[in-house]
Structures are given as C-alpha cells and as structure tokens.
C-alpha cells in the first residue's frame, strides 16, 4: 500500500506584528473541516465561534476563492460558486497537491481572525507513523485571545501586559483573571500534545453538535498545567 501523502504548511496570523506563525504537517486525506480544527488548535482558537476554510486559486487568469464551512441548519450548501461547500465531506487531497497553493482559515466572523496558509510541499514518508500526524514543526508567538476584538485589540492586549500598567492592563487583567501573560510564548511539545487531542474535541462540537465535557474544557483551557 502506498504511503499516505503528507502535506506541509506554513501559516501565520494575518495583519499582526510581531509575527505569529506555525509550520505543521497533516495527512492528505483529512477533510477541509479537520484542517480548520488543526489550524484553530495551532492558533489558540477555542471553537466558540463559526469558521470557514477558503481555498485561493487561479482560474482563467483571475483569482478565485472557494469557501468551505461545516453545515448548519440555516446554511445552503452546494456547488454554486457563491455558496460554501460542505467542509466535512471534501478531502484536502481532492483540492490540491501543488506546493504554493494558498488557503485562509477565517474564525469568528465578528472579530474576523484570518490565518493564511501556504502549502510548502507534499511528500511521502513510510517511516512516519500516521499517529504522529498532525504535528507542529515550529512556530512563534502565542496565538489569538478569544473575544479580544481582533488583531487591533490583540496588539493592545500584548502591549498592556508588557507594560503592566494603564487602563487597558487593568481591564484585561480583570477580564482574564491573570496578572501576567506572555504573548511570545510557544511550547512545541505542548502544542503537539494538544494536536493529538483538541481537533477531535472540535469535531464533536461542530459536527456532532455535542457540548464538550468538563474534561475536554479543561484540556482546551490547559488546566493540566496547573
């Protein structure tokens, strides 16, 4: 049996400095929905808002976007270019296997976070067990802060905790219930631990419409570190 193709991506949080980025690998047979769950895990998105995965491609000399969402009762899914496609049924490998292909993950249509992805390479490795995927290879920066107000307010958040004074600091400290927060923090080992567990929880939330258990919430909130 031929080895499953492995897709290696570079991703970064759009419109934010200093750069928050990740490099990661996934099996090519995952759904577009699961790609979204993996990116959400990598960038600290907690599955409390809607999301979409967008494939950016060229057609007839023009840039096009194909949008994928997890179906809901109010959504109208189909093949119409203007309608989102069902992210749970379309495999990544059916979309593209071309290095240089680009995607966006749009999370929380209010705060409007975007993570931009570039497919760097597609390869096979018969020595790599499938259970090792997805996996993060590197990164920098913490990720987003849920419900903070988008990248503009994320910059205010980072500056407030850097200075540890001022009205913003007092507001954010009271809101999160913490005195310190390091927006530069990134732990590769912890991230790979989370990638083995969190995307499965997000599938249950979005696709099975089941409320997460307290154990799942504790995982998402990193209670295991306390």
Kinemage of the C-alpha trace (Angstrom):
@kinemage 1
@onewidth
@group {chain A} dominant
@subgroup {mainchain}
@vectorlist {calphas} color= white
{ca unk a 1} P 0.000 0.000 0.000
{ca unk a 2} L 1.363 3.403 -0.957
{ca unk a 3} L 2.207 5.754 1.896
{ca unk a 4} L -0.327 8.479 2.594
{ca unk a 5} L 0.868 11.825 1.179
{ca unk a 6} L 1.925 14.292 3.829
{ca unk a 7} L 1.135 17.981 3.393
{ca unk a 8} L 3.465 20.520 4.993
{ca unk a 9} L 2.097 24.022 5.570
{ca unk a 10} L 3.422 27.360 6.725
{ca unk a 11} L 0.782 29.506 8.441
{ca unk a 12} L 0.681 32.932 10.028
{ca unk a 13} L -1.855 35.158 11.720
{ca unk a 14} L -2.867 37.839 9.229
{ca unk a 15} L -2.335 41.540 9.965
{ca unk a 16} L -0.459 41.190 13.247
{ca unk a 17} L 3.060 42.025 14.379
{ca unk a 18} L 5.284 40.614 15.734
{ca unk a 19} L 4.635 37.618 13.535
{ca unk a 20} L 2.711 34.679 14.992
{ca unk a 21} L 3.455 31.678 12.798
{ca unk a 22} L 3.420 27.881 12.639
{ca unk a 23} L 4.854 25.201 10.387
{ca unk a 24} L 2.970 21.909 10.530
{ca unk a 25} L 2.217 18.652 8.738
{ca unk a 26} L -1.068 16.835 8.151
{ca unk a 27} L -2.090 13.697 6.228
{ca unk a 28} L -3.528 14.490 2.826
{ca unk a 29} L -6.725 12.518 3.407
{ca unk a 30} L -8.138 14.850 6.082
{ca unk a 31} L -11.300 16.838 5.431
{ca unk a 32} L -11.260 20.594 4.994
{ca unk a 33} L -13.114 20.771 8.309
{ca unk a 34} L -10.336 18.900 10.095
{ca unk a 35} L -7.758 21.190 8.520
{ca unk a 36} L -9.717 24.021 10.129
{ca unk a 37} L -9.730 22.302 13.541
{ca unk a 38} L -5.967 21.780 13.348
{ca unk a 39} L -5.296 25.421 12.473
{ca unk a 40} L -7.662 26.551 15.235
{ca unk a 41} L -5.699 24.428 17.717
{ca unk a 42} L -2.391 25.814 16.492
{ca unk a 43} L -3.543 29.423 16.940
{ca unk a 44} L -5.424 29.047 20.259
{ca unk a 45} L -8.945 29.347 18.840
{ca unk a 46} L -11.392 27.681 21.241
{ca unk a 47} L -14.236 26.577 18.936
{ca unk a 48} L -16.737 29.038 20.374
{ca unk a 49} L -17.441 30.739 17.015
{ca unk a 50} L -18.150 29.797 13.409
{ca unk a 51} L -15.265 29.336 10.986
{ca unk a 52} L -14.587 28.792 7.296
{ca unk a 53} L -11.697 27.436 5.251
{ca unk a 54} L -11.010 29.208 1.966
{ca unk a 55} L -9.019 27.864 -0.965
{ca unk a 56} L -7.460 30.620 -3.079
{ca unk a 57} L -6.826 29.576 -6.676
{ca unk a 58} L -6.355 30.923 -10.185
{ca unk a 59} L -8.934 30.346 -12.908
{ca unk a 60} L -8.945 31.962 -16.315
{ca unk a 61} L -6.300 34.441 -15.229
{ca unk a 62} L -8.372 35.589 -12.235
{ca unk a 63} L -8.062 34.869 -8.531
{ca unk a 64} L -10.962 32.846 -7.166
{ca unk a 65} L -11.976 31.728 -3.698
{ca unk a 66} L -13.780 28.503 -2.839
{ca unk a 67} L -15.220 28.591 0.684
{ca unk a 68} L -15.852 25.560 2.910
{ca unk a 69} L -17.948 25.561 6.080
{ca unk a 70} L -19.343 22.944 8.427
{ca unk a 71} L -23.051 22.575 7.606
{ca unk a 72} L -25.649 24.134 9.870
{ca unk a 73} L -29.440 24.073 9.672
{ca unk a 74} L -29.565 27.532 8.112
{ca unk a 75} L -26.755 27.025 5.578
{ca unk a 76} L -27.377 26.240 1.919
{ca unk a 77} L -24.595 24.005 0.609
{ca unk a 78} L -23.924 23.117 -2.986
{ca unk a 79} L -21.604 23.652 -5.910
{ca unk a 80} L -22.656 27.226 -6.643
{ca unk a 81} L -19.515 29.397 -6.636
{ca unk a 82} L -21.203 31.810 -4.238
{ca unk a 83} L -22.235 29.139 -1.742
{ca unk a 84} L -19.932 27.480 0.780
{ca unk a 85} L -19.212 23.807 0.250
{ca unk a 86} L -19.516 21.185 2.962
{ca unk a 87} L -16.143 21.186 4.732
{ca unk a 88} L -16.806 17.780 6.309
{ca unk a 89} L -17.022 15.849 3.031
{ca unk a 90} L -14.277 17.390 0.885
{ca unk a 91} L -10.774 15.971 1.337
{ca unk a 92} L -7.710 18.180 1.243
{ca unk a 93} L -6.081 15.845 -1.292
{ca unk a 94} L -9.019 16.364 -3.670
{ca unk a 95} L -8.479 20.119 -3.636
{ca unk a 96} L -4.787 20.344 -4.455
{ca unk a 97} L -1.420 18.668 -4.177
{ca unk a 98} L 0.532 21.584 -5.615
{ca unk a 99} L 3.169 23.341 -3.482
{ca unk a 100} L 2.448 27.051 -3.378
{ca unk a 101} L -1.316 26.522 -3.003
{ca unk a 102} L -2.882 29.038 -0.620
{ca unk a 103} L -5.654 28.823 1.946
{ca unk a 104} L -7.243 31.000 4.616
{ca unk a 105} L -8.908 29.955 7.836
{ca unk a 106} L -11.428 32.616 8.882
{ca unk a 107} L -12.517 32.262 12.516
{ca unk a 108} L -15.129 34.293 14.430
{ca unk a 109} L -16.869 36.421 11.822
{ca unk a 110} L -17.163 39.254 14.364
{ca unk a 111} L -13.515 39.573 15.436
{ca unk a 112} L -12.697 38.284 11.931
{ca unk a 113} L -9.445 36.437 12.537
{ca unk a 114} L -7.602 35.178 9.470
{ca unk a 115} L -4.806 32.636 9.375
{ca unk a 116} L -3.130 32.471 5.966
{ca unk a 117} L -1.644 29.153 4.864
{ca unk a 118} L 0.806 28.214 2.155
{ca unk a 119} L 1.335 24.603 1.118
{ca unk a 120} L 5.113 24.231 1.090
{ca unk a 121} L 5.473 20.615 -0.002
{ca unk a 122} L 3.725 17.286 -0.444
{ca unk a 123} L 5.730 14.126 0.170
{ca unk a 124} L 5.570 10.536 1.398
{ca unk a 125} L 7.395 9.016 4.357
{ca unk a 126} L 6.789 5.338 5.004
{ca unk a 127} L 8.787 5.611 8.237
{ca unk a 128} L 6.450 8.202 9.762
{ca unk a 129} L 3.568 6.568 11.686
{ca unk a 130} L 0.177 8.044 10.890
{ca unk a 131} L -0.483 8.570 14.603
{ca unk a 132} L 2.263 11.206 14.595
{ca unk a 133} L 0.141 13.469 12.387
{ca unk a 134} L -0.877 16.208 12.613
{ca unk a 135} L 2.297 17.613 14.106
{ca unk a 136} L 3.833 21.045 14.542
{ca unk a 137} L 7.415 21.523 13.404
{ca unk a 138} L 7.968 25.035 14.710
{ca unk a 139} L 6.372 28.346 15.477
{ca unk a 140} L 6.496 31.629 17.338
{ca unk a 141} L 4.017 33.660 19.317
{ca unk a 142} L 1.105 32.517 21.457
{ca unk a 143} L -1.864 32.884 19.103
{ca unk a 144} L -5.123 34.769 19.462
{ca unk a 145} L -7.007 35.739 22.604
{ca unk a 146} L -10.610 34.647 22.271
{ca unk a 147} L -13.120 37.548 22.028
{ca unk a 148} L -10.451 40.223 22.482
{ca unk a 149} L -11.703 42.156 19.440
{ca unk a 150} L -9.465 41.133 16.545
{ca unk a 151} L -5.845 41.884 15.697
{ca unk a 152} L -6.081 45.582 16.607
{ca unk a 153} L -7.104 44.831 20.174
{ca unk a 154} L -4.710 41.892 20.337
{ca unk a 155} L -1.882 44.385 19.853
{ca unk a 156} L -3.322 46.481 22.700
{ca unk a 157} L -3.544 43.349 24.830
{ca unk a 158} L 0.113 42.446 24.200
{ca unk a 159} L 1.283 45.992 24.931
{ca unk a 160} L -0.772 46.174 28.126
{ca unk a 161} L 0.754 43.025 29.585
{ca unk a 162} L 4.208 44.135 28.513
{ca unk a 163} L 3.883 47.432 30.417
{ca unk a 164} L 1.730 46.064 33.276
{ca unk a 165} L 0.115 49.401 33.864
{ca unk a 166} L -2.620 51.613 32.487
{ca unk a 167} L -6.349 51.258 31.910
{ca unk a 168} L -6.014 48.541 29.265
{ca unk a 169} L -3.891 46.436 31.604
{ca unk a 170} L -6.396 46.759 34.427
{ca unk a 171} L -9.257 45.891 32.072
{ca unk a 172} L -7.565 42.874 30.505
{ca unk a 173} L -6.221 41.615 33.844
{ca unk a 174} L -9.682 41.705 35.386
{ca unk a 175} L -11.234 40.094 32.309
{ca unk a 176} L -8.803 37.145 32.175
{ca unk a 177} L -8.111 36.920 35.888
{ca unk a 178} L -4.324 36.840 35.424
{ca unk a 179} L -1.554 39.300 36.284
{ca unk a 180} L 0.916 38.098 33.655
{ca unk a 181} L 0.575 36.939 30.077
{ca unk a 182} L 3.359 36.247 27.598
{ca unk a 183} L 2.200 36.772 24.008
{ca unk a 184} L 5.595 35.485 22.808
{ca unk a 185} L 5.123 32.089 24.432
{ca unk a 186} L 5.173 28.992 22.228
{ca unk a 187} L 5.896 25.478 23.504
{ca unk a 188} L 6.368 22.980 20.677
{ca unk a 189} L 5.981 19.892 22.861
{ca unk a 190} L 2.777 21.199 24.422
{ca unk a 191} L 1.412 22.121 21.023
{ca unk a 192} L 1.981 18.619 19.707
{ca unk a 193} L 0.298 17.194 22.795
{ca unk a 194} L -2.704 19.412 22.044
{ca unk a 195} L -2.779 18.438 18.363
{ca unk a 196} L -3.304 14.814 19.418
{ca unk a 197} L -6.410 15.740 21.426
{ca unk a 198} L -8.024 19.102 20.643
{ca unk a 199} L -9.054 18.669 16.957
{ca unk a 200} L -11.128 15.622 17.977
{ca unk a 201} L -12.968 17.760 20.541
{ca unk a 202} L -13.616 20.443 17.932
{ca unk a 203} L -15.112 17.848 15.576
{ca unk a 204} L -17.543 16.854 18.317
{ca unk a 205} L -18.525 20.486 18.828
{ca unk a 206} L -19.002 21.451 15.178
{ca unk a 207} L -20.070 18.209 13.516
{ca unk a 208} L -21.722 16.191 16.285
{ca unk a 209} L -23.194 19.309 17.923
{ca unk a 210} L -22.266 17.967 21.336
{ca unk a 211} L -21.292 20.227 24.236
{ca unk a 212} L -17.738 19.489 25.418
{ca unk a 213} L -17.301 17.574 28.644
{ca unk a 214} L -15.595 19.204 31.598
{ca unk a 215} L -12.529 17.123 30.837
{ca unk a 216} L -12.473 18.496 27.282
{ca unk a 217} L -12.923 22.055 28.542
{ca unk a 218} L -10.035 21.542 30.960
{ca unk a 219} L -7.861 20.360 28.060
{ca unk a 220} L -8.771 23.381 25.953
{ca unk a 221} L -8.074 25.704 28.906
{ca unk a 222} L -4.760 23.951 29.751
{ca unk a 223} L -5.845 23.027 33.265
{ca unk a 224} L -3.329 20.152 33.046
{ca unk a 225} L -0.537 22.729 33.500
{ca unk a 226} L -1.877 23.973 36.841
